[in-house]
Amino acid sequence: MNLLIQWLAFPALLCVLSLGAGLLIEALSGKHLPGPLLLPIGFAGIITEANLMTLKGTTARLIVPLVLGTVVLGYAVGRHRRFTLDRWLSAAMVVAFLVLAAPVLLSGGSTFAGYATLDDTANWFTLIDHVFAHGRSTSMFHFGQGLDANGLPRSAYEYVVSAYMNSGYPVGALMPLGVGKTVIGQDVAWVYQPYLAFQAALLVSCLWMLLLGLTRSPRLRAASVVVAAQPALLVGYSLIGSVKEVVTAPLLVMLAVLVERIRRSTPSYRDLVPVMVVAASVISVLTVGSAIWLLPAAAPLLLLARTMSLRAFAQRTAYLIGVLAVLAIPALLTMNAFFRSASGVLTTPTKSSDALGSTLFHPLSDLQIFGVWPVGDFRNRPATMWPTALLITIILVASTIGIVRSSRKQLFALPAYILICVGGIILNKVFGGSAWTSAKALATASPGFLAAAAVGLQTFFDRRAWERLAVAGAVLITGGVLWSNGLAYSSVRLAPHPQLAEQQRLGPLLAGKGPALILGYEWYYAEHFMHDLQFTWLVPNVDLDTVHNGGLVLRYRTIVRSTGPLVSRPPSSFHRVWSSRLYEIWEKNPAGVAVYRHLGLGLDGRPTAVPNCTTVENLATVAAEHHGRVAYAESPTVVGFGLGQVDLPRGWKATDDGINAYPTSDARISVEMPIRSGGTYQTWIGGFTPGKLVISVDGRPIGTITHLIERPGQFYPLDRVSLTTGTHTISLDYTRPLLQPGSRATLSDAMGPIAFSETGHDTPVRYLAPAKASALCGRSLDWIEAVGPA
């Protein structure tokens, strides 16, 4: 049922909202807008209206009712509007939507792409939580130097919100998403990928208008816009969860179409309304960085000076700039903060001008603007470049012919769009844009040359003698696009739904129980799911031994952590109040004994170690000084192996430390594992499993993993198994199913280890008198403490 709501009801709701807003914009313009533009222009209107309301908390809380009111008013004023949607356009929009939806839809669960690649998605979710409740205000945060009254770091939620809001970061791209998820009643995490896929449908609708009059039939135009709407770089950005580029792409196409409509006539003031709304939405999405697109878009409008009086031209220009300034008030008011944080107009506030951000490590090739780039990760270059170079050459030649064909037909929307695309990239370079912003500009502009190439191929279709050449060119370009996106599809990284869904359930349970310490990689998203909990987040190691020897842990009220075979028990002053297969919650006992010194003993990823006698004696001395005791904890038995420690299949590579391994092909691994003490054991798998892994014990399957992303120190629980004393055969069958999303994904983290931890043995705290503490010398322990009397 949830999948139906997320993938059917939510996109349908966005259509309803966008159409209503589009009808109102049409009424304000005084002229009928083309039917295919109503959805995208209404979407742009929602961005603009909602973004205007974000300056204050009081107005931000009215965003949803105001947008709904606008939609209702739009349907009221447009109730007599008659329009039909071409069946080929409808089919093209659905196909484009499904292309971006496929990696998540075919995974069979509610999730989103880009996990462990661009985890800025967690920040977007958090910004939506804050903006729709408080707008851009951060006045509710009171931590002075980043520390609270207990000397603990400020909460992760507050840190993220303050960093983005105080830097003037634009939130326009998130506004329709926030409205839609509120109305539909779904968490933003589960409708995020449908939202990105919806942008592909809007892009198709805009490209349809761009190619109007330039293709032979609706069927050919539908095929053309579907291909043009999925350039490799833009699809790649959608599969890492990037939102601004994906939202801006259809806005730029629509901007070119509207500019051409104005240029062809003497515009009245009302004629300027649609283009002002779209331009304002671009500013809302990109803030002052939108100049790289708006300046080239404005260039064709200068030709109006030749068709109207200078006075009329000046009046309309002043009107256009004035209204646009009003609609862009949030961007103007936050511009100084943006400049200070970005050190330049083209740099994202959270990325330094010298860096490539969290997803880019080197500049992308400018050739990626042509839409074909057959690699799994767009940051890389194709291993064999000549097929890509051949395809790009065909696209370049065909697009040049397409631009000429459009100009000869006096249909200048396509040349205007190419001017916007190329002009934006040039301006980015002229003004010293970083490799990060250059990549974003390339992604946003990448549909342009594919669209122009489709028009160029149409020229050959119109000449029977060249028709076969046109068919060959179309097949090669389409094949190159599908090839590129097929590789990206197989390399996608999907967020782990079970872990994040449980975080969502834990949010209300933990609200107000801070200060809390959270450990584990997937807890990066806790800033959204648990924003009512003041917490500090530590990553990636989930073992407390690495953080609490200085006494920091003892200042927290609550500890939330992932389960696993190699995790330490929290200090004796904490007791477990909740647990599941995936997570545990520990709370400090206010009436518990005082802890004067805590020494964690875990080393190298293991929770236990053997303390030397001098250390034990020192702790015993501290305990004796306080008339207390020595507390200690042991850990249950854990056995297992790393995949890098066994005979690996051909092509597999062990990690540098020789513990784990990178799987590169289908294979079967068998390991003989001795068990010294029979009993019931919990099975665990660690690391990154991009394909499908079936684990068996003595021929009995005990668990199946499909596309699991775990980071160093984290484990995922499988089934429990009874093991007798003796040797058991552990078998691992690894495959990479062709249609499984992410089956060939790569990550710096490897697969493994496999672990078995003895169950039924909790880790109780035991106590000794200081005089008897020497009995702990030479024993393997989790930790030891000097505590007060009972």
C-alpha positions in Angstrom: 0.0 0.0 0.0 2.8 2.4 0.9 4.4 1.8 -2.5 1.2 2.7 -4.3 0.9 5.9 -2.3 4.5 6.8 -2.9 4.7 5.9 -6.6 1.2 6.6 -7.8 -0.7 8.9 -5.4 2.3 11.2 -4.7 3.1 11.9 -8.4 -0.6 12.2 -9.1 -0.9 14.8 -6.3 2.0 16.8 -7.8 0.2 16.8 -11.1 -3.0 18.0 -9.5 -1.2 20.8 -7.5 0.9 21.9 -10.5 -2.0 21.9 -12.9 -4.1 24.1 -10.5 -1.2 26.5 -10.1 -0.6 26.5 -13.8 -4.2 27.5 -14.5 -3.9 30.4 -12.2 -0.7 31.6 -13.9 -2.5 31.3 -17.2 -5.4 33.4 -16.0 -3.0 36.1 -14.7 -1.2 36.1 -18.1 -4.5 36.8 -19.9 -3.7 34.2 -22.7 -4.0 30.5 -23.1 -0.8 28.7 -22.5 0.1 25.6 -24.4 -1.3 22.6 -22.6 2.1 20.8 -22.1 3.4 23.9 -20.3 0.6 24.0 -17.7 2.1 21.4 -15.4 5.8 22.6 -15.4 4.8 26.3 -15.1 2.5 25.5 -12.3 5.3 23.6 -10.6 7.5 26.7 -11.0 4.7 28.8 -9.5 4.6 26.5 -6.4 8.4 26.9 -6.0 8.2 30.7 -6.2 5.1 31.1 -3.9 6.4 28.7 -1.3 9.9 30.1 -1.3 8.5 33.6 -0.6 6.9 32.3 2.6 10.1 30.9 4.1 11.5 34.1 5.5 9.6 33.9 8.8 8.4 31.0 10.9 4.8 32.5 11.0 4.5 32.6 7.3 6.4 29.3 6.7 3.7 27.5 8.7 1.2 28.8 6.1 3.0 27.4 3.1 0.8 24.3 2.6 -2.6 26.0 3.1 -1.5 28.9 0.9 -0.4 26.6 -1.9 -3.6 24.6 -1.6 -5.6 27.8 -1.7 -3.7 28.8 -4.9 -4.5 25.5 -6.5 -8.2 25.7 -5.6 -8.3 29.3 -7.0 -6.6 28.1 -10.2 -9.2 25.4 -10.8 -11.9 27.9 -10.1 -10.8 30.5 -12.6 -9.9 27.8 -15.1 -13.0 25.7 -14.7 -14.1 26.4 -18.3 -10.6 25.8 -19.7 -10.6 23.0 -22.3 -7.4 21.2 -23.2 -6.3 17.8 -24.3 -3.0 16.1 -23.6 -1.5 14.3 -26.5 -1.4 10.5 -26.0 2.1 10.3 -27.2 3.2 13.1 -24.8 1.4 11.3 -22.0 3.2 8.0 -22.9 6.6 9.8 -23.1 6.1 11.4 -19.7 5.3 8.0 -18.1 8.3 6.4 -19.7 10.7 9.1 -18.6 9.2 8.9 -15.1 9.7 5.1 -15.0 13.3 5.4 -16.2 14.3 7.4 -13.1 12.0 5.4 -10.9 13.3 2.0 -12.0 16.3 1.6 -9.7 14.1 2.1 -6.6 10.9 0.5 -8.0 12.7 -2.7 -9.0 14.3 -3.0 -5.6 10.8 -3.7 -4.3 11.0 -1.4 -1.3 10.6 2.2 -0.2 14.0 3.8 -0.4 16.1 6.3 -2.4 19.3 6.4 -4.4 22.6 7.9 -3.7 23.2 6.4 -0.2 26.9 6.5 0.7 27.5 8.7 -2.3 25.9 12.1 -1.7 24.4 11.9 1.7 23.4 15.5 1.4 19.9 14.0 1.0 19.9 13.7 4.8 20.4 17.5 4.9 17.6 18.1 2.4 15.2 16.1 4.6 16.3 18.0 7.6 15.9 21.4 5.9 12.4 20.5 4.9 11.6 19.6 8.5 12.9 23.0 9.7 11.8 25.3 6.9 8.1 24.2 7.0 8.0 24.7 10.8 10.3 27.8 11.3 11.2 29.2 7.9 14.8 30.3 7.5 14.9 31.5 11.2 17.5 29.9 13.5 16.6 32.1 16.5 15.4 29.1 18.5 18.9 27.8 18.7 20.9 29.1 21.7 24.2 27.2 21.9 26.9 29.8 22.0 30.2 28.3 21.1 28.7 25.0 19.9 28.5 23.5 23.4 25.6 22.9 25.7 25.5 23.2 29.5 27.1 19.8 29.8 30.0 20.8 27.6 28.7 18.5 24.8 28.7 19.4 21.1 25.5 21.1 19.7 23.0 18.7 18.3 23.5 17.4 14.8 20.1 18.8 13.7 20.9 22.2 14.9 24.3 22.2 13.4 23.0 21.2 10.0 20.2 23.7 10.0 22.4 26.6 11.2 25.1 25.8 8.7 22.7 25.9 5.8 20.3 28.7 6.8 23.1 31.1 8.0 24.9 30.6 4.7 21.9 31.7 2.6 21.5 28.3 1.1 18.6 28.1 -1.4 15.7 25.8 -0.6 13.4 26.5 -3.6 14.0 23.0 -5.1 12.6 21.4 -1.9 9.4 23.4 -1.6 7.0 21.3 -3.8 8.4 18.2 -2.2 7.6 19.5 1.3 4.1 20.5 0.3 3.4 17.1 -1.4 4.8 15.0 1.4 2.7 17.0 3.9 -0.5 16.6 2.0 0.0 12.9 1.2 1.1 12.1 4.8 4.3 10.3 3.9 7.8 10.8 5.3 9.9 12.8 2.9 12.5 10.0 2.6 10.0 7.7 1.0 8.7 10.2 -1.6 12.1 11.7 -2.5 12.9 9.4 -5.4 9.4 9.7 -6.8 9.9 13.5 -6.6 13.1 13.3 -8.7 11.4 11.0 -11.2 8.6 13.5 -11.5 11.1 16.0 -12.8 11.8 13.8 -15.7 8.2 13.9 -16.7 8.2 17.7 -16.4 11.4 17.8 -18.5 9.6 15.7 -21.2 6.7 18.1 -21.2 9.0 21.1 -21.7 11.1 19.4 -24.4 7.8 18.5 -26.2 7.1 22.2 -26.6 10.8 22.9 -27.6 10.5 20.5 -30.5 7.1 21.6 -31.6 7.1 22.1 -35.4 10.5 20.5 -35.8 9.6 16.8 -35.9 7.5 14.9 -38.4 5.0 13.3 -36.1 4.0 13.1 -32.4 5.3 9.6 -32.3 8.8 10.7 -33.4 8.7 13.7 -31.1 7.7 11.4 -28.1 10.7 9.1 -28.8 13.0 12.2 -29.2 12.0 13.8 -25.9 12.2 10.5 -24.0 15.8 10.1 -25.1 16.7 13.8 -24.6 15.2 13.7 -21.1 17.7 11.1 -19.9 21.2 12.3 -20.6 23.8 10.3 -18.7 25.0 13.1 -16.5 21.6 14.3 -15.4 20.5 10.7 -14.7 23.7 10.2 -12.8 22.9 13.2 -10.6 19.4 11.9 -10.0 20.9 8.6 -8.9 23.1 10.2 -6.3 20.1 12.1 -4.9 21.0 15.5 -6.1 18.0 17.7 -6.4 18.8 21.3 -7.6 20.2 20.1 -11.0 17.3 17.8 -11.6 14.7 20.5 -10.8 16.4 23.2 -12.7 16.7 21.2 -16.0 13.0 21.5 -17.0 12.9 25.1 -15.8 15.6 26.1 -18.3 13.8 24.4 -21.2 10.6 26.2 -20.3 12.4 29.5 -19.9 13.7 29.1 -23.5 10.2 28.3 -24.8 8.6 31.3 -23.0 11.4 33.7 -24.0 10.8 32.8 -27.7 7.0 33.3 -27.3 7.7 36.8 -26.0 10.2 37.6 -28.6 7.8 36.8 -31.4 5.4 39.5 -30.4 5.1 42.9 -28.7 4.5 41.7 -25.1 2.0 43.3 -22.8 2.7 43.5 -19.1 0.5 40.4 -18.5 2.4 38.5 -21.2 5.5 38.7 -19.0 3.9 36.9 -16.1 4.8 33.3 -17.1 8.4 34.1 -17.8 8.7 36.1 -14.5 7.4 33.1 -12.6 9.8 30.7 -14.2 12.8 33.0 -13.8 11.9 33.6 -10.1 11.7 29.8 -9.6 15.2 29.4 -11.1 16.4 32.1 -8.6 14.6 30.3 -5.8 16.3 27.0 -6.6 19.8 28.4 -7.3 19.8 31.8 -5.6 22.4 34.2 -7.1 24.1 31.4 -9.0 21.1 31.5 -11.3 22.7 34.4 -13.1 24.7 31.9 -15.3 21.4 30.8 -16.8 19.3 34.0 -16.6 21.8 36.2 -18.4 21.9 34.0 -21.6 18.1 33.6 -21.4 17.7 37.4 -21.3 19.8 37.9 -24.4 17.1 37.2 -27.0 14.8 39.6 -25.3 17.1 42.5 -26.2 15.8 42.0 -29.8 12.5 43.4 -28.6 14.1 46.9 -28.7 14.0 46.7 -32.5 10.2 46.0 -32.6 8.9 48.5 -30.1 9.6 52.0 -29.0 12.5 52.6 -26.6 10.1 53.9 -24.0 7.8 50.8 -24.1 10.9 48.6 -24.0 12.3 50.4 -21.0 8.9 50.3 -19.2 8.5 46.6 -19.7 12.1 45.9 -18.7 11.7 47.9 -15.5 8.4 46.0 -14.8 10.1 42.7 -15.5 13.0 43.4 -13.2 10.9 45.0 -10.5 8.4 42.1 -10.2 11.2 39.6 -10.5 13.0 41.3 -7.6 9.8 41.0 -5.5 9.4 37.3 -6.3 13.1 36.7 -5.5 13.1 38.5 -2.1 14.4 35.5 -0.2 17.4 35.2 -2.5 18.1 38.9 -2.3 17.9 39.0 1.5 20.2 36.1 1.9 22.6 37.1 -0.8 25.2 38.6 1.5 25.3 35.4 3.6 25.6 33.4 0.5 28.6 35.5 -0.8 30.3 35.3 2.6 30.0 31.5 2.8 30.5 30.7 -0.8 33.4 33.1 -1.5 31.9 33.6 -4.9 28.6 33.6 -6.8 29.0 30.2 -8.2 30.1 28.1 -5.3 27.7 26.1 -3.2 27.8 27.3 0.4 28.7 24.0 1.9 31.5 23.3 -0.6 34.7 25.3 -0.6 35.7 27.1 -3.7 38.8 24.9 -3.9 37.1 21.6 -3.4 34.8 19.4 -5.4 32.4 18.6 -2.6 31.5 15.3 -1.3 31.0 13.5 -4.6 33.6 14.9 -7.0 37.3 14.4 -6.7 38.4 15.8 -10.1 36.8 18.0 -12.8 34.4 16.3 -15.1 34.9 16.2 -18.9 33.1 18.9 -20.8 32.2 16.2 -23.3 29.6 14.9 -20.8 27.3 17.7 -21.9 26.5 15.7 -25.0 24.5 13.2 -22.9 26.4 9.9 -23.6 28.9 8.7 -21.0 28.9 4.9 -20.6 30.3 4.4 -17.1 28.8 3.2 -13.9 29.9 6.3 -12.0 29.8 9.6 -13.9 32.9 10.8 -12.1 35.0 8.3 -14.0 36.0 8.1 -17.7 35.0 5.2 -20.0 37.7 2.5 -20.0 37.6 2.5 -23.9 37.0 6.0 -25.1 36.6 5.6 -28.9 33.0 4.4 -28.8 32.0 7.3 -26.6 34.0 9.7 -28.9 32.1 8.3 -32.0 28.7 8.7 -30.4 29.6 12.3 -29.2 30.7 13.1 -32.8 27.4 11.9 -34.2 25.5 13.9 -31.6 27.6 17.1 -32.3 27.0 16.8 -36.0 23.3 16.1 -35.7 22.7 18.8 -33.1 24.5 21.4 -35.3 22.2 20.5 -38.2 19.3 20.6 -35.8 20.1 24.2 -34.7 20.4 25.3 -38.3 17.1 23.6 -39.2 15.4 25.3 -36.4 16.8 28.7 -37.3 15.7 28.3 -41.0 12.2 27.5 -39.9 12.2 30.7 -37.7 11.6 28.5 -34.6 14.2 29.9 -32.2 13.2 28.2 -29.0 15.8 25.4 -29.6 18.6 27.8 -30.4 17.6 29.9 -27.4 17.9 26.8 -25.2 21.3 25.9 -26.6 22.4 29.5 -26.0 21.2 29.2 -22.3 23.0 25.9 -21.9 26.3 26.8 -23.5 26.2 30.4 -22.2 25.7 29.1 -18.6 28.7 26.8 -18.8 30.9 29.6 -20.3 29.8 32.1 -17.7 30.6 29.5 -15.0 34.2 29.3 -16.3 34.6 33.0 -16.9 33.6 33.8 -13.3 35.9 31.2 -11.9 33.5 28.5 -11.0 34.9 25.4 -9.3 35.0 21.9 -10.7 32.0 21.2 -8.4 29.8 24.0 -9.9 31.1 23.2 -13.4 29.8 19.7 -13.0 26.5 20.9 -11.8 26.2 23.3 -14.8 27.1 20.4 -17.2 24.4 18.2 -15.7 21.7 20.9 -15.8 22.5 21.7 -19.5 23.0 18.1 -20.7 19.5 17.6 -22.3 20.2 20.4 -24.8 22.4 18.6 -27.4 20.4 15.4 -27.4 17.3 17.5 -28.1 19.0 19.3 -30.9 20.4 16.1 -32.3 16.9 14.7 -32.6 15.9 17.7 -34.7 19.0 17.2 -36.9 18.2 13.6 -37.5 14.7 14.7 -38.5 16.3 16.6 -41.4 17.6 13.2 -42.8 14.2 11.6 -42.1 12.6 14.2 -44.4 14.8 13.1 -47.3 14.0 9.5 -48.3 17.5 8.9 -49.7 19.0 9.7 -46.3 16.4 7.9 -44.2 18.5 4.9 -43.4 21.3 7.2 -42.2 18.9 8.9 -39.9 17.7 5.6 -38.6 21.2 4.4 -37.9 22.1 7.7 -36.2 19.0 7.5 -34.0 19.7 3.9 -33.1 23.3 4.7 -32.2 22.4 7.7 -30.1 19.5 5.9 -28.3 21.8 2.9 -27.7 24.5 5.2 -26.3 22.0 6.8 -23.9 20.6 3.4 -22.8 24.0 1.9 -22.5 25.1 4.8 -20.3 22.1 4.7 -18.1 22.1 0.9 -17.8 25.6 1.1 -16.3 24.5 3.8 -14.0 21.5 1.7 -13.0 23.6 -1.3 -12.1 26.0 0.9 -10.1 23.4 2.8 -8.0 23.6 2.7 -4.2 20.3 2.4 -2.5 19.6 3.4 1.1 18.9 0.6 3.5 15.2 0.7 4.1 14.9 -1.6 7.2 17.4 0.6 9.2 15.9 3.9 8.2 12.3 2.8 8.7 13.2 1.7 12.2 14.8 5.1 12.8 11.5 6.6 11.7 9.7 4.5 14.4 12.3 5.4 17.0 12.0 9.1 16.5 8.8 9.7 18.6 10.1 7.2 21.3 13.3 9.2 21.8 11.9 12.7 21.5 13.1 14.9 24.4 15.5 12.3 25.8 18.7 14.1 25.0 21.5 14.8 25.2 22.1 11.5 23.3 25.0 9.9 21.7 24.3 8.0 18.4 26.9 5.8 16.7 26.8 4.2 13.3 26.9 5.4 9.6 23.2 5.1 8.7 22.5 7.4 11.7 23.5 10.2 9.4 19.8 10.4 8.6 18.8 10.6 12.3 19.1 14.4 12.0 15.9 14.1 10.1 14.1 11.1 11.6 15.0 12.1 15.2 15.2 15.9 15.0 13.4 16.2 18.3 16.3 14.5 20.0 19.3 16.6 20.9 22.1 14.2 19.8 25.7 14.0 18.8 26.4 11.6 15.9 29.7 9.7 15.7 30.7 7.7 12.6 31.8 5.3 11.3 32.9 3.1 14.2 30.1 1.8 16.4 32.3 0.7 19.3 32.1 2.9 22.3 35.7 2.0 23.3 37.0 4.5 20.8 35.2 7.5 22.3 34.5 7.2 26.0 37.9 6.8 27.7 38.0 10.5 28.3 34.7 10.4 30.2 32.7 12.1 27.4 30.1 9.3 27.2 29.2 9.7 30.9 27.8 13.1 30.2 25.1 11.8 27.9 21.7 10.8 29.1 21.0 8.3 26.3 23.0 6.1 24.0 21.5 4.8 20.7 23.6 2.4 18.6 23.5 -0.3 16.0 23.6 -3.9 17.1 26.6 -6.1 16.2 28.9 -8.8 17.4 31.8 -6.5 18.1 30.3 -3.7 20.1 31.1 -2.8 23.7 28.7 -2.6 26.5 28.1 1.0 27.6 29.4 2.1 31.0 27.9 0.5 34.1 25.8 3.6 34.8 23.7 2.8 31.7 21.0 0.2 31.3 19.3 -1.1 28.2 15.7 0.1 27.9 14.9 -1.0 24.3 16.3 -3.3 21.7 15.5 -4.9 18.3 17.5 -6.9 15.7 19.0 -3.6 14.5 19.3 -1.1 17.3 19.6 -0.6 21.0 18.7 2.2 23.4 20.6 2.6 26.6 19.7 5.2 29.3 21.7 6.5 32.3 20.3 5.5 35.6 20.0 8.7 37.7 20.2 6.7 40.9 23.1 4.5 39.7 26.5 4.4 41.3 29.1 7.1 40.4 31.7 6.2 37.7 35.0 7.8 38.6 37.1 6.3 35.8 36.2 4.2 32.8 38.7 2.4 30.6 37.6 0.8 27.4 39.8 -2.0 26.3 38.7 -2.7 22.7 41.4 -2.5 20.0 41.4 -2.9 16.2 37.7 -3.4 15.8 37.4 -5.9 18.7 35.4 -5.0 21.9 37.8 -6.9 24.2 41.5 -6.8 25.2 43.7 -7.9 28.1 44.6 -5.1 30.5 48.0 -5.0 32.1 48.3 -5.3 35.8 49.5 -1.7 36.3 46.3 -0.4 34.7 44.2 -2.6 36.9 46.1 -1.5 40.0 45.7 2.2 39.2 41.9 1.7 38.8 41.7 -0.2 42.0 43.5 2.6 43.7 41.0 5.2 42.4 38.1 2.9 43.6 39.6 2.5 47.0 40.1 6.3 47.4 36.3 6.6 46.9 35.5 3.6 49.1 34.0 2.0 46.0 34.5 -1.1 43.8 36.0 -2.1 40.5 33.4 -2.9 37.9 34.1 -4.9 34.7 32.3 -6.4 31.7 33.1 -9.3 29.5 31.8 -10.0 26.0 30.0 -13.1 24.6 31.9 -15.5 22.4 32.3 -14.4 18.8 33.8 -16.5 15.9 34.1 -15.8 12.2 36.4 -14.9 9.4 37.1 -12.2 6.9 36.7 -12.9 3.2 40.2 -11.7 2.6 41.5 -14.5 4.9 40.3 -17.4 2.7 41.0 -18.6 -0.8 39.4 -16.0 -3.0 37.8 -16.7 -6.4 39.6 -15.5 -9.5 39.3 -11.7 -9.9 38.4 -11.0 -6.3 40.7 -8.7 -4.4 41.5 -8.6 -0.7 41.7 -5.4 1.2 45.1 -3.9 2.1 44.8 -5.3 5.6 43.9 -8.7 4.2 40.7 -9.0 6.2 37.8 -8.4 3.7 37.4 -8.6 -0.1 35.9 -6.9 -3.1 33.6 -9.2 -5.1 34.0 -8.8 -8.9 32.2 -11.9 -10.2 29.7 -14.6 -9.4 31.4 -17.2 -7.1 31.0 -19.7 -4.4 33.2 -19.7 -1.3 33.4 -22.5 1.3 35.1 -22.2 4.7 35.6 -24.8 7.4 35.0 -23.0 10.8 35.6 -24.7 14.2 33.2 -24.2 17.1 34.6 -24.8 20.5 31.4 -24.3 22.4 28.1 -25.5 21.1 25.0 -23.3 21.3 22.8 -20.8 19.5 24.6 -18.2 17.5 23.5 -15.0 15.8 24.8 -14.7 12.2 26.2 -11.3 11.0 27.4 -10.0 7.7 29.6 -6.8 7.6 30.6 -4.5 4.9 29.3 -3.7 1.4 27.4 -6.4 -0.5 26.5 -5.0 -3.9 24.9 -8.1 -5.4 23.1 -11.1 -3.9 24.7 -13.2 -1.2 23.3 -16.4 0.2 25.0 -17.8 3.4 24.6 -21.5 4.3 25.8 -23.5 7.2 26.3 -27.2 6.5 24.2 -26.9 3.4 21.3 -25.1 5.2 20.6 -21.5 4.0 20.6 -19.1 7.0 20.3 -15.8 5.3 20.1 -13.9 2.0 21.5 -10.4 1.5 20.6 -8.2 -1.5 22.4 -4.9 -2.1 23.4 -4.2 1.5 25.6 -1.2 2.3 27.3 -1.4 5.7 30.3 0.7 6.6 33.4 -0.3 8.6 32.5 -1.6 12.0 28.9 -2.2 11.1 27.1 -5.6 10.8 23.6 -6.7 9.6 21.9 -9.5 11.5 20.8 -12.7 9.6 19.2 -15.8 11.1 20.1 -17.5 14.3 21.6 -21.0 14.0 22.3 -23.9 16.4 26.0 -25.0 16.1 27.4 -28.0 17.8 30.9 -28.3 19.0 33.2 -29.2 16.1 33.8 -28.0 12.5 31.1 -26.6 10.3 31.1 -25.7 6.6 30.1 -22.1 5.9 29.2 -21.5 2.3 28.7 -18.2 0.5 27.0 -18.0 -2.9 27.5 -14.6 -4.5 25.7 -13.5 -7.7 25.1 -10.2 -9.5 21.6 -10.5 -11.0 21.3 -8.5 -14.2 18.1 -6.7 -13.3 19.0 -6.0 -9.7 19.6 -2.3 -9.0 23.2 -1.7 -7.8 24.4 -5.2 -8.5 27.7 -3.9 -9.8 28.0 -0.9 -7.5 31.4 -0.1 -6.1 32.5 1.4 -2.8 35.8 1.8 -1.0 34.4 -0.5 1.6 34.7 -4.3 1.0 32.4 -7.2 1.8 32.8 -9.0 5.1 33.6 -10.2 7.7 31.2 -13.0 8.5 30.6 -13.4 12.3 28.7 -15.7 14.7 28.0 -14.4 18.2 26.8 -16.5 21.0 23.2 -15.6 22.0 21.5 -15.9 25.4 24.4 -14.4 27.2 23.9 -10.8 28.1 26.8 -8.8 29.2 26.2 -8.2 32.9 28.4 -5.8 35.0 30.3 -7.6 37.7 32.1 -6.0 40.7 35.1 -6.7 42.8 36.5 -5.2 45.9 39.6 -3.1 45.1 41.8 -5.5 47.0 40.7 -8.4 44.7 41.1 -6.5 41.5 44.3 -8.2 40.6 42.2 -11.2 39.6 41.4 -9.3 36.4 45.0 -9.3 35.3 45.5 -11.4 32.1 41.7 -11.7 31.4 40.1 -10.6 28.2 37.6 -7.9 29.1 35.4 -5.3 27.5 36.2 -2.6 30.0 37.0 -1.9 33.6 35.8 1.0 35.9 36.4 2.6 39.2 32.9 3.1 40.7 31.4 4.2 43.9 30.0 2.0 46.7 26.8 0.0 46.2 
